[in-house]
């Protein structure tokens, strides 16, 4: 969330930022509630001071009357405080100044391209057909038990998944990331604290009401919240994690899109990067995480482009976001395979994650938080299969993964 003091001092900027993100909220109404809250806070404080004075004077009769009034005003204060928090939670993070103002994904900017799409001497197959030929992806059997947007990975696809996971973790351990396997079930209030429950975003979550749980959509959701209500020491910053988990998404609003195969599914595995950095260090860290994502795809030797999101597509909690899109031959276009965002102190304020210098114990600040995908496994496998396919239906294993898989090619099933 935004600092209420910042909102008071910059109402026009906050209103404009919300509008540029496509969020309809009346900031002046929020400030009216804030004014009421501050008035009640002062009244309650005065009544408490008066109660203490009467108690010292042993004025029992006046004390009883004041007690009733104080309880009434404290109840009113709590109600207004909850109303204020509800409204402040509806305000999105402010985009960075370098983020282009735009309505939706059509106004995003391609800022970099790497590699040239391969020109095939034959008609390339899509990953679904390749999956059948190689006996590594089974959509039909998954549909029998789970319905649409699920798939079995089999045989060499399983080896390919764990090769990608091990490759990412090996690479990030060298960069001093701490490996994590997080819980995949979190409480609903955690998702709200992360900023993923407002303005319909919760429609993309799988919720288990009976047990009051939400299935995570990425390891980030659990890793960020791991430090809820903690004060970190500045000497350990930047604090970087690499998490591996299964991710669950309803894919609300994507009906009719990518219904074939494993590109857009309800359940997939993911390697995620999360960084906690000192205030003002997020811009540098954002570029660093993006560079790591690029290195992964450069080592896989897959053509890609980097896209910078406009305000209308950057998301509710993010201040800036980049997507990395890999070339998908069967679609003859680049498709998103990873993203990386800075949310500044938006999530740390909601989850109360601060840091302090050991020499300045009284000075505590909110950390800046970033998240980025190392590999969304399914989409990366799609890109590998389609870009490395051969005319006979076999697929060459990217050289960087061959030592993990123990073979140089995946051959058709006989």
Residue pairs with C-beta under 8 A, 6 or more apart in sequence:
1 88
1 89
1 91
1 195
1 346
1 349
1 350
2 14
2 88
2 91
2 93
2 94
2 346
2 349
3 349
4 34
4 84
4 88
6 14
7 14
7 27
7 30
7 31
7 34
7 88
7 91
8 31
8 34
11 27
11 28
11 31
13 94
14 27
14 91
14 94
15 25
15 27
15 28
17 92
17 94
17 95
17 311
18 24
18 25
18 27
18 91
18 92
20 95
20 101
20 311
20 312
21 92
21 95
21 311
21 312
21 314
21 316
22 103
22 312
23 90
23 91
23 92
23 199
23 316
25 87
25 90
25 91
27 91
29 87
30 84
30 87
30 88
30 91
33 80
33 83
33 84
33 87
34 84
36 80
37 77
37 80
37 81
37 84
40 73
40 76
40 77
40 80
41 77
43 73
44 70
44 73
44 74
44 77
47 66
47 69
47 70
47 73
48 70
50 66
51 63
51 66
51 67
51 70
54 62
54 63
54 66
55 63
89 192
89 198
89 350
90 198
90 199
92 195
92 198
92 199
92 316
92 317
93 195
93 316
93 317
93 318
93 319
93 343
93 344
93 346
94 319
95 311
95 314
95 318
95 319
95 320
96 283
96 319
96 320
96 342
98 320
99 308
99 309
99 310
99 311
99 314
99 319
99 320
100 107
100 108
100 109
100 308
100 310
100 311
101 310
101 311
102 108
102 310
102 311
102 312
102 313
103 310
103 312
104 310
104 312
104 313
105 309
105 310
105 312
105 313
107 310
107 312
107 313
108 307
108 308
108 309
108 310
108 313
108 323
109 307
109 308
109 310
110 305
110 306
110 307
111 306
111 307
111 308
111 322
112 305
112 306
113 303
113 304
113 305
113 306
114 294
114 297
114 298
114 303
114 304
114 305
115 298
115 301
115 302
115 303
115 304
115 327
116 303
117 303
117 327
117 329
118 303
118 327
118 329
118 387
120 329
120 389
121 391
122 391
124 329
124 330
124 386
124 389
125 133
125 330
125 386
125 389
125 393
126 260
126 261
126 330
126 331
126 386
127 137
127 261
127 262
127 263
127 330
127 381
127 382
127 385
127 386
128 137
128 139
128 260
128 261
130 137
130 385
130 386
130 389
130 393
130 395
131 137
131 138
131 139
131 157
131 261
131 262
131 385
133 393
133 412
133 413
134 155
134 156
134 157
134 385
134 393
134 394
134 395
134 410
134 411
134 412
134 413
135 154
135 155
135 413
136 153
136 154
136 155
136 156
136 157
136 158
136 160
136 410
137 151
137 152
137 153
137 154
137 157
137 261
137 262
138 151
138 152
138 154
139 150
139 151
139 152
139 260
139 261
139 262
141 152
142 150
142 151
142 152
143 150
146 266
148 259
149 251
149 259
149 264
149 265
149 266
150 265
150 266
150 267
151 261
151 262
151 265
151 378
153 161
153 262
153 381
155 413
156 405
156 407
156 410
157 381
159 404
159 405
159 406
160 381
160 384
160 397
160 401
160 405
160 410
161 269
161 377
161 381
162 404
163 397
163 401
163 404
163 405
164 271
164 375
164 377
164 380
164 381
164 401
165 244
165 269
165 271
165 375
165 377
166 404
167 296
167 299
167 400
167 401
167 404
168 242
168 271
168 296
168 374
168 375
169 179
169 242
169 244
169 271
171 292
171 295
171 296
172 179
172 240
172 242
172 273
172 292
172 374
173 179
173 242
175 240
175 292
176 240
177 240
177 241
177 242
177 273
178 239
178 240
178 241
178 242
179 241
179 242
179 243
179 244
180 219
180 223
180 226
180 241
180 242
180 243
180 244
181 243
181 244
181 245
182 216
182 219
182 222
182 223
182 226
182 243
182 245
183 216
183 222
184 215
184 216
184 222
184 245
184 246
184 248
185 208
185 211
185 213
185 214
185 215
185 216
186 213
186 214
186 216
186 221
186 222
186 225
187 212
187 213
187 214
188 197
188 207
188 212
188 213
188 214
190 214
190 221
190 222
190 225
190 228
190 351
191 197
191 202
191 205
191 214
191 221
192 198
192 350
193 225
193 228
193 347
193 350
193 351
194 220
194 221
194 224
194 225
194 317
194 347
194 350
194 351
195 316
195 317
195 343
195 346
195 347
195 350
196 202
196 205
196 217
196 221
196 316
196 317
198 316
199 316
200 252
201 316
203 250
203 252
203 253
204 217
204 249
204 250
204 251
204 252
204 253
205 214
205 215
205 217
205 248
205 249
205 250
206 214
206 215
206 248
206 249
206 250
206 266
207 213
207 214
207 215
208 214
208 215
215 248
216 222
216 245
216 247
216 248
217 247
217 248
217 249
218 245
218 247
218 270
218 272
218 371
218 373
219 243
219 244
219 245
219 247
219 270
219 271
219 272
219 274
220 243
220 272
220 274
220 371
222 243
222 245
223 241
223 243
223 272
223 274
224 274
224 347
224 351
224 353
224 369
224 371
225 351
227 276
227 351
227 353
228 351
228 352
228 353
229 351
229 352
229 353
230 352
230 353
230 354
231 354
231 355
231 356
231 364
232 239
232 276
232 353
232 354
232 355
232 356
232 367
233 355
233 356
233 357
233 358
234 278
234 355
234 356
234 357
234 358
235 358
237 276
237 277
237 278
237 281
237 355
237 367
238 275
238 276
238 277
238 278
238 281
238 285
239 275
239 276
239 277
240 273
240 274
240 275
240 276
241 273
241 274
241 275
242 271
242 272
242 273
242 374
243 271
243 272
243 273
243 274
244 269
244 270
244 271
244 272
245 269
245 270
245 272
246 267
246 268
246 269
246 270
247 267
247 268
247 269
247 270
247 376
248 266
248 267
249 266
250 266
251 257
251 264
251 265
251 266
254 264
257 264
258 264
261 382
262 268
262 378
262 381
262 382
263 328
263 335
263 378
263 379
263 382
265 378
268 376
268 377
268 378
268 379
269 377
269 378
270 373
270 375
270 376
270 377
271 373
271 374
271 375
271 377
272 371
272 372
272 373
272 374
273 289
273 292
273 340
273 371
273 372
273 373
273 374
274 369
274 370
274 371
275 285
275 289
275 369
275 370
275 371
276 353
276 355
276 367
276 368
276 369
277 285
277 367
277 368
277 369
277 370
278 355
278 365
278 367
278 368
279 345
279 365
279 366
279 367
279 368
280 368
281 368
282 319
282 342
282 344
282 368
282 369
282 370
283 342
285 342
285 368
285 370
286 320
286 322
286 340
286 341
286 342
286 370
289 340
289 370
289 372
290 306
290 322
290 324
290 340
290 372
292 372
292 374
293 324
293 338
293 340
293 372
293 373
293 374
294 304
294 306
294 324
296 338
296 374
296 375
297 304
297 324
297 326
297 337
297 338
299 398
299 400
300 380
300 383
300 384
300 398
300 400
300 401
301 398
301 399
302 326
302 327
302 383
302 384
302 387
302 398
303 326
303 327
303 334
303 387
304 324
304 325
304 326
304 327
304 334
304 337
305 324
305 325
305 334
306 322
306 323
306 324
306 325
307 322
307 323
307 324
307 325
307 336
308 320
308 321
308 322
309 315
309 318
309 320
309 321
309 322
309 323
313 321
314 320
314 321
314 341
315 321
315 341
317 341
317 343
317 346
317 347
318 341
318 342
318 343
319 341
319 342
319 343
319 344
319 346
320 341
320 342
321 339
321 340
321 341
321 342
322 339
322 340
322 341
323 336
323 338
323 339
324 336
324 337
324 338
324 339
324 340
325 334
325 335
325 336
325 337
326 334
326 335
326 337
326 379
326 380
326 383
326 387
327 333
327 334
327 383
327 387
328 334
328 335
328 382
328 383
328 386
329 386
329 387
329 389
330 386
335 379
336 379
337 373
337 375
337 376
337 379
337 380
337 383
338 372
338 373
338 374
338 375
338 376
339 372
339 373
340 370
340 371
340 372
340 373
341 370
341 371
341 372
342 368
342 369
342 370
343 368
343 369
343 370
343 371
344 368
344 369
345 366
345 367
345 368
345 369
346 369
347 353
347 369
348 354
348 366
348 367
348 368
348 369
349 366
353 366
353 367
353 369
354 364
354 365
354 366
354 367
355 364
355 365
355 366
355 367
356 363
356 364
356 365
357 363
384 395
384 398
385 395
388 395
388 396
388 397
388 398
389 395
390 396
390 409
392 412
393 412
394 409
394 410
394 411
394 412
395 409
395 410
396 408
396 409
397 405
397 407
397 408
397 409
397 410
402 408
